[in-house]
C-alpha cells in the first residue's frame, strides 16, 4: 500500500507512554486506572499484610514492572516493542486516519452534510474511554459517547500471528471499519439500533441487530477503500486480498469454530466470514453508501 507521501491526521491522541503497561519508570497511574483498581485495593487497606502487598506493588510499578497486568489481563510490554517499528506503525495508521477524513469529508459534502472528524486514541495495554475501561484484549473499538476510536497497536501483531491476516491494507481495513461506526453514529444509526435492541426478543434478537450494524460498517470500509484508490492511488497488488483475508479471519463462524470447534449462529455479533467479505466487496465495488443498506 502506498501511503508515505501523505500527511498524518492531527486527530490522534497518543497514550502509548501513559497506558498501563510495563517499561521504564513512570508517573502516577491515571484516575481511571485508580477507580478501576479501587475494589481490589480497598480490602487490602484493612490489614498490615494488605498494606505490604500495596507497598510491594507500588515499588514494582515505579521500578518499571507492571503489576497491573496481573489484574487487567496483561498488556503489551515495552521491553518487547521495537520503537522504530512502533513509530512507523503510528505514522501509518495516522496517515490512514487522514485519508478517511478526506474520503468521508467528500462523501458527506456531496450529500449536503458536514463530516465531524473523530479522534483516534493509540495506547498500549489498557486505558480509559468514554465507554469504560479499555484493554488490549478487547481489540479496536469505537466509543459513541466520546466519538473516539481506541486502538492498541499490538492488535496488529495479533492479527498477523493469531489470525494469519497481516498486511498494511488489512490494518487499514480494521481502522476503516471502526470509522464506519463513527459514520453510523453521525447518521443516528447507532442510537436507533440501541432503541431497537430494547424491543428485540432475547439475546439472539439483539445479536441479529448488532450483526447488521457490523456488516454495514464493513460495507462503509469498502466504500472508503473505493475512494482510497480513486483519490490517492494507494492500492497495490494484493491489497484487496489482504482486506478480504482479514474480514474472513475475524468472521464469527471462523472464530467460534477455532475457539470451540462448532458454530452457533444465534451468538453471532459481527457476521460470518462470507458475510463480512461480501459486504466489504459491495462497498468497494460500488463506492456508494446507498449500497450498504443492511436493513437497519
Secondary structure, 3 states (H helix, E strand, C coil): CCCCCCCCCCCEEECCCCCCCCCCCCCCCCHHHHHHHHHHHHHHCCCHHHHHHHHHHHHHHHHCCCCCHHHHCCCCCHHHCCHHHHHHHHHHHHHHHHHHHHHHHHHHHHCCCCCCCCEEEEECCEEEECCEEEEHHHCCEEECCCCEEEEECHHHHHHHHCCCCCCHHHHHHHHHHHHHHHHHHHHCHHHHHHHHHHHCCHHHHHHHHHHHHHHHHHHHHHHHHHHHHHHHCCCCCCHHHHHHHHHHHCCHHHHHHHHHCCCCHHHCCCCCHHHHHHHHHHHHHHCCHHHHCCCC
